Amino acid sequence: TGFTLELTWLRDWDRPYNMGDNEQHLCVRVAGDYDRVRAYHKEMGCVCYENESMGLYFIVDPDGYWIEIL
């Protein structure tokens, strides 16, 4: 398939993972116009974090889970 799942292991993590730590998330690469999709998410009010220098941002779902957008 054309899908990729990124798994991250934080070697220096000093405690068991907790869903509240927000160290796990889904990441999606946008097909098409990244800036247009980002503007749409901003209009929706769901952008919770941006890192323009890395070309990514996060949206938050209704349950509070972060989804990374590339």
C-alpha positions as CSV (number, residue, x, y, z in Angstrom):
1,T,0.0,0.0,0.0
2,G,1.0,3.6,-0.1
3,F,0.8,4.1,3.7
4,T,3.6,4.3,6.2
5,L,3.3,3.9,9.9
6,E,6.1,5.7,11.9
7,L,6.9,4.2,15.3
8,T,9.0,6.2,17.7
9,W,11.0,4.8,20.7
10,L,12.1,7.3,23.2
11,R,15.1,5.6,24.7
12,D,15.6,8.2,27.5
13,W,12.0,8.0,28.7
14,D,12.2,7.4,32.5
15,R,8.7,6.1,33.2
16,P,6.0,4.0,31.6
17,Y,4.0,5.6,28.7
18,N,0.8,7.3,29.7
19,M,-1.8,8.5,27.2
20,G,-1.6,11.9,28.9
21,D,2.1,12.2,28.0
22,N,1.1,12.9,24.3
23,E,4.2,11.0,23.1
24,Q,2.1,8.9,20.7
25,H,0.3,10.3,17.7
26,L,-0.8,9.6,14.2
27,C,1.1,11.3,11.4
28,V,-0.3,12.0,7.9
29,R,1.5,13.4,4.9
30,V,-0.7,15.7,2.9
31,A,-1.2,15.0,-0.8
32,G,-1.6,18.3,-2.6
33,D,-1.3,21.9,-1.4
34,Y,0.0,21.8,2.1
35,D,-0.7,25.5,2.8
36,R,-4.3,25.2,1.6
37,V,-4.9,22.2,3.9
38,R,-3.2,24.0,6.8
39,A,-5.4,27.1,6.2
40,Y,-8.5,24.8,6.2
41,H,-7.5,23.3,9.5
42,K,-6.9,26.8,11.0
43,E,-10.4,27.8,9.9
44,M,-11.7,24.7,11.7
45,G,-9.9,25.8,14.8
46,C,-8.2,22.5,15.3
47,V,-4.5,23.4,14.9
48,C,-2.9,23.0,18.3
49,Y,0.9,23.3,17.4
50,E,2.9,24.5,14.5
51,N,6.6,24.2,13.5
52,E,6.9,26.1,10.3
53,S,10.7,25.5,10.1
54,M,10.2,21.8,10.0
55,G,7.1,22.0,7.7
56,L,4.7,20.4,10.1
57,Y,1.8,21.1,12.4
58,F,-0.5,19.2,14.6
59,I,-4.3,19.1,14.8
60,V,-6.3,17.9,17.8
61,D,-9.2,15.5,17.5
62,P,-12.4,15.7,19.7
63,D,-10.9,13.2,22.2
64,G,-7.7,15.3,22.6
65,Y,-5.4,13.2,20.5
66,W,-2.8,15.0,18.3
67,I,-2.5,14.2,14.6
68,E,0.7,15.4,12.9
69,I,0.3,16.8,9.4
70,L,3.3,16.9,7.0
